[in-house]
Amino acid sequence: MEFKTEDSKECAPGVRMEFDTEDATYNFYNSYALGHEFSVRK
């Protein structure tokens, strides 16, 4: 799964989002965070 950080609406987190794995969830939020100048930790 790829995420574009240039367009925050395309990768904005939403209610009831589901991911296949914990790593997929982390990767999504990490990509989102980088596009909004903050970071996440596991």
FIVEX-477531 format. One record per atom (N, C-alpha, C): atom name; residue in one letter; residue number from 1; x, y, z. Coordinates in nm, 4 decimals, always signed. Layout:
// residues N
<node a="CA" r="a" k="NUM" east="X" north="Y" up="Z"/>
...
// end
This chain:
// residues 42
<node a="N" r="m" k="1" east="+0.0836" north="-0.1166" up="+0.0000"/>
<node a="CA" r="m" k="1" east="+0.0000" north="+0.0000" up="+0.0000"/>
<node a="C" r="m" k="1" east="+0.0886" north="+0.1236" up="+0.0000"/>
<node a="N" r="e" k="2" east="+0.0623" north="+0.2181" up="-0.0899"/>
<node a="CA" r="e" k="2" east="+0.1413" north="+0.3402" up="-0.0977"/>
<node a="C" r="e" k="2" east="+0.0573" north="+0.4585" up="-0.0549"/>
<node a="N" r="f" k="3" east="+0.1242" north="+0.5586" up="+0.0022"/>
<node a="CA" r="f" k="3" east="+0.0546" north="+0.6769" up="+0.0483"/>
<node a="C" r="f" k="3" east="+0.1254" north="+0.7992" up="-0.0048"/>
<node a="N" r="k" k="4" east="+0.0494" north="+0.8971" up="-0.0483"/>
<node a="CA" r="k" k="4" east="+0.1055" north="+1.0219" up="-0.0974"/>
<node a="C" r="k" k="4" east="+0.0980" north="+1.1249" up="+0.0138"/>
<node a="N" r="t" k="5" east="+0.2126" north="+1.1761" up="+0.0551"/>
<node a="CA" r="t" k="5" east="+0.2134" north="+1.2744" up="+0.1626"/>
<node a="C" r="t" k="5" east="+0.1872" north="+1.4153" up="+0.1112"/>
<node a="N" r="e" k="6" east="+0.1941" north="+1.4377" up="-0.0201"/>
<node a="CA" r="e" k="6" east="+0.1715" north="+1.5707" up="-0.0747"/>
<node a="C" r="e" k="6" east="+0.0261" north="+1.6137" up="-0.0589"/>
<node a="N" r="d" k="7" east="-0.0661" north="+1.5208" up="-0.0653"/>
<node a="CA" r="d" k="7" east="-0.2084" north="+1.5516" up="-0.0571"/>
<node a="C" r="d" k="7" east="-0.2646" north="+1.4910" up="+0.0705"/>
<node a="N" r="s" k="8" east="-0.2796" north="+1.5736" up="+0.1726"/>
<node a="CA" r="s" k="8" east="-0.3199" north="+1.5208" up="+0.3031"/>
<node a="C" r="s" k="8" east="-0.4581" north="+1.4577" up="+0.3010"/>
<node a="N" r="k" k="9" east="-0.5462" north="+1.4990" up="+0.2097"/>
<node a="CA" r="k" k="9" east="-0.6796" north="+1.4402" up="+0.2041"/>
<node a="C" r="k" k="9" east="-0.6740" north="+1.2963" up="+0.1550"/>
<node a="N" r="e" k="10" east="-0.5757" north="+1.2641" up="+0.0710"/>
<node a="CA" r="e" k="10" east="-0.5648" north="+1.1287" up="+0.0182"/>
<node a="C" r="e" k="10" east="-0.5218" north="+1.0294" up="+0.1250"/>
<node a="N" r="c" k="11" east="-0.4450" north="+1.0750" up="+0.2208"/>
<node a="CA" r="c" k="11" east="-0.3939" north="+0.9806" up="+0.3200"/>
<node a="C" r="c" k="11" east="-0.4352" north="+1.0175" up="+0.4619"/>
<node a="N" r="a" k="12" east="-0.5391" north="+1.0969" up="+0.4752"/>
<node a="CA" r="a" k="12" east="-0.5841" north="+1.1356" up="+0.6090"/>
<node a="C" r="a" k="12" east="-0.6462" north="+1.0165" up="+0.6809"/>
<node a="N" r="p" k="13" east="-0.6119" north="+0.9981" up="+0.8076"/>
<node a="CA" r="p" k="13" east="-0.6723" north="+0.8897" up="+0.8835"/>
<node a="C" r="p" k="13" east="-0.8221" north="+0.9128" up="+0.8999"/>
<node a="N" r="g" k="14" east="-0.8966" north="+0.8057" up="+0.9046"/>
<node a="CA" r="g" k="14" east="-1.0409" north="+0.8174" up="+0.9181"/>
<node a="C" r="g" k="14" east="-1.0981" north="+0.7129" up="+1.0122"/>
<node a="N" r="v" k="15" east="-1.2201" north="+0.7380" up="+1.0523"/>
<node a="CA" r="v" k="15" east="-1.2910" north="+0.6454" up="+1.1403"/>
<node a="C" r="v" k="15" east="-1.3136" north="+0.5137" up="+1.0673"/>
<node a="N" r="r" k="16" east="-1.2962" north="+0.4042" up="+1.1375"/>
<node a="CA" r="r" k="16" east="-1.3184" north="+0.2686" up="+1.0867"/>
<node a="C" r="r" k="16" east="-1.2185" north="+0.2243" up="+0.9790"/>
<node a="N" r="m" k="17" east="-1.1032" north="+0.2898" up="+0.9724"/>
<node a="CA" r="m" k="17" east="-1.0000" north="+0.2424" up="+0.8805"/>
<node a="C" r="m" k="17" east="-0.9494" north="+0.1096" up="+0.9334"/>
<node a="N" r="e" k="18" east="-0.9237" north="+0.0168" up="+0.8438"/>
<node a="CA" r="e" k="18" east="-0.8720" north="-0.1139" up="+0.8829"/>
<node a="C" r="e" k="18" east="-0.7450" north="-0.1430" up="+0.8051"/>
<node a="N" r="f" k="19" east="-0.6532" north="-0.2124" up="+0.8709"/>
<node a="CA" r="f" k="19" east="-0.5264" north="-0.2490" up="+0.8111"/>
<node a="C" r="f" k="19" east="-0.5046" north="-0.3979" up="+0.8308"/>
<node a="N" r="d" k="20" east="-0.4305" north="-0.4573" up="+0.7389"/>
<node a="CA" r="d" k="20" east="-0.4059" north="-0.6012" up="+0.7451"/>
<node a="C" r="d" k="20" east="-0.3128" north="-0.6408" up="+0.8593"/>
<node a="N" r="t" k="21" east="-0.2157" north="-0.5544" up="+0.8886"/>
<node a="CA" r="t" k="21" east="-0.1172" north="-0.5870" up="+0.9919"/>
<node a="C" r="t" k="21" east="-0.0866" north="-0.4638" up="+1.0769"/>
<node a="N" r="e" k="22" east="-0.0225" north="-0.4877" up="+1.1890"/>
<node a="CA" r="e" k="22" east="+0.0220" north="-0.3768" up="+1.2735"/>
<node a="C" r="e" k="22" east="+0.1251" north="-0.2923" up="+1.1993"/>
<node a="N" r="d" k="23" east="+0.2124" north="-0.3575" up="+1.1225"/>
<node a="CA" r="d" k="23" east="+0.3129" north="-0.2840" up="+1.0450"/>
<node a="C" r="d" k="23" east="+0.2478" north="-0.1950" up="+0.9397"/>
<node a="N" r="a" k="24" east="+0.1422" north="-0.2418" up="+0.8751"/>
<node a="CA" r="a" k="24" east="+0.0718" north="-0.1606" up="+0.7756"/>
<node a="C" r="a" k="24" east="+0.0114" north="-0.0366" up="+0.8413"/>
<node a="N" r="t" k="25" east="-0.0408" north="-0.0536" up="+0.9617"/>
<node a="CA" r="t" k="25" east="-0.0966" north="+0.0590" up="+1.0363"/>
<node a="C" r="t" k="25" east="+0.0132" north="+0.1597" up="+1.0693"/>
<node a="N" r="y" k="26" east="+0.1234" north="+0.1103" up="+1.1204"/>
<node a="CA" r="y" k="26" east="+0.2362" north="+0.1970" up="+1.1543"/>
<node a="C" r="y" k="26" east="+0.2867" north="+0.2715" up="+1.0307"/>
<node a="N" r="n" k="27" east="+0.3019" north="+0.2009" up="+0.9195"/>
<node a="CA" r="n" k="27" east="+0.3510" north="+0.2636" up="+0.7968"/>
<node a="C" r="n" k="27" east="+0.2571" north="+0.3734" up="+0.7489"/>
<node a="N" r="f" k="28" east="+0.1266" north="+0.3499" up="+0.7580"/>
<node a="CA" r="f" k="28" east="+0.0295" north="+0.4513" up="+0.7188"/>
<node a="C" r="f" k="28" east="+0.0449" north="+0.5762" up="+0.8054"/>
<node a="N" r="y" k="29" east="+0.0421" north="+0.5588" up="+0.9365"/>
<node a="CA" r="y" k="29" east="+0.0504" north="+0.6742" up="+1.0254"/>
<node a="C" r="y" k="29" east="+0.1859" north="+0.7420" up="+1.0175"/>
<node a="N" r="n" k="30" east="+0.2913" north="+0.6675" up="+0.9950"/>
<node a="CA" r="n" k="30" east="+0.4234" north="+0.7266" up="+0.9789"/>
<node a="C" r="n" k="30" east="+0.4278" north="+0.8133" up="+0.8531"/>
<node a="N" r="s" k="31" east="+0.3727" north="+0.7647" up="+0.7423"/>
<node a="CA" r="s" k="31" east="+0.3667" north="+0.8427" up="+0.6185"/>
<node a="C" r="s" k="31" east="+0.2839" north="+0.9692" up="+0.6387"/>
<node a="N" r="y" k="32" east="+0.1710" north="+0.9554" up="+0.7057"/>
<node a="CA" r="y" k="32" east="+0.0854" north="+1.0706" up="+0.7339"/>
<node a="C" r="y" k="32" east="+0.1598" north="+1.1723" up="+0.8208"/>
<node a="N" r="a" k="33" east="+0.2261" north="+1.1235" up="+0.9234"/>
<node a="CA" r="a" k="33" east="+0.2972" north="+1.2117" up="+1.0155"/>
<node a="C" r="a" k="33" east="+0.4089" north="+1.2882" up="+0.9455"/>
<node a="N" r="l" k="34" east="+0.4847" north="+1.2210" up="+0.8619"/>
<node a="CA" r="l" k="34" east="+0.5944" north="+1.2871" up="+0.7913"/>
<node a="C" r="l" k="34" east="+0.5435" north="+1.4004" up="+0.7037"/>
<node a="N" r="g" k="35" east="+0.4272" north="+1.3830" up="+0.6434"/>
<node a="CA" r="g" k="35" east="+0.3682" north="+1.4874" up="+0.5598"/>
<node a="C" r="g" k="35" east="+0.3143" north="+1.6045" up="+0.6398"/>
<node a="N" r="h" k="36" east="+0.2996" north="+1.5857" up="+0.7706"/>
<node a="CA" r="h" k="36" east="+0.2456" north="+1.6911" up="+0.8562"/>
<node a="C" r="h" k="36" east="+0.3451" north="+1.7339" up="+0.9640"/>
<node a="N" r="e" k="37" east="+0.4706" north="+1.7013" up="+0.9406"/>
<node a="CA" r="e" k="37" east="+0.5832" north="+1.7453" up="+1.0237"/>
<node a="C" r="e" k="37" east="+0.5753" north="+1.7024" up="+1.1701"/>
<node a="N" r="f" k="38" east="+0.5332" north="+1.5790" up="+1.1936"/>
<node a="CA" r="f" k="38" east="+0.5461" north="+1.5200" up="+1.3258"/>
<node a="C" r="f" k="38" east="+0.5826" north="+1.3740" up="+1.3083"/>
<node a="N" r="s" k="39" east="+0.6097" north="+1.3044" up="+1.4162"/>
<node a="CA" r="s" k="39" east="+0.6515" north="+1.1652" up="+1.4048"/>
<node a="C" r="s" k="39" east="+0.5686" north="+1.0764" up="+1.4968"/>
<node a="N" r="v" k="40" east="+0.5775" north="+0.9475" up="+1.4729"/>
<node a="CA" r="v" k="40" east="+0.5090" north="+0.8485" up="+1.5560"/>
<node a="C" r="v" k="40" east="+0.6117" north="+0.7462" up="+1.6026"/>
<node a="N" r="r" k="41" east="+0.5809" north="+0.6791" up="+1.7124"/>
<node a="CA" r="r" k="41" east="+0.6686" north="+0.5740" up="+1.7641"/>
<node a="C" r="r" k="41" east="+0.5886" north="+0.4464" up="+1.7794"/>
<node a="N" r="k" k="42" east="+0.6586" north="+0.3358" up="+1.7694"/>
<node a="CA" r="k" k="42" east="+0.5954" north="+0.2055" up="+1.7953"/>
<node a="C" r="k" k="42" east="+0.5950" north="+0.1795" up="+1.9427"/>
// end
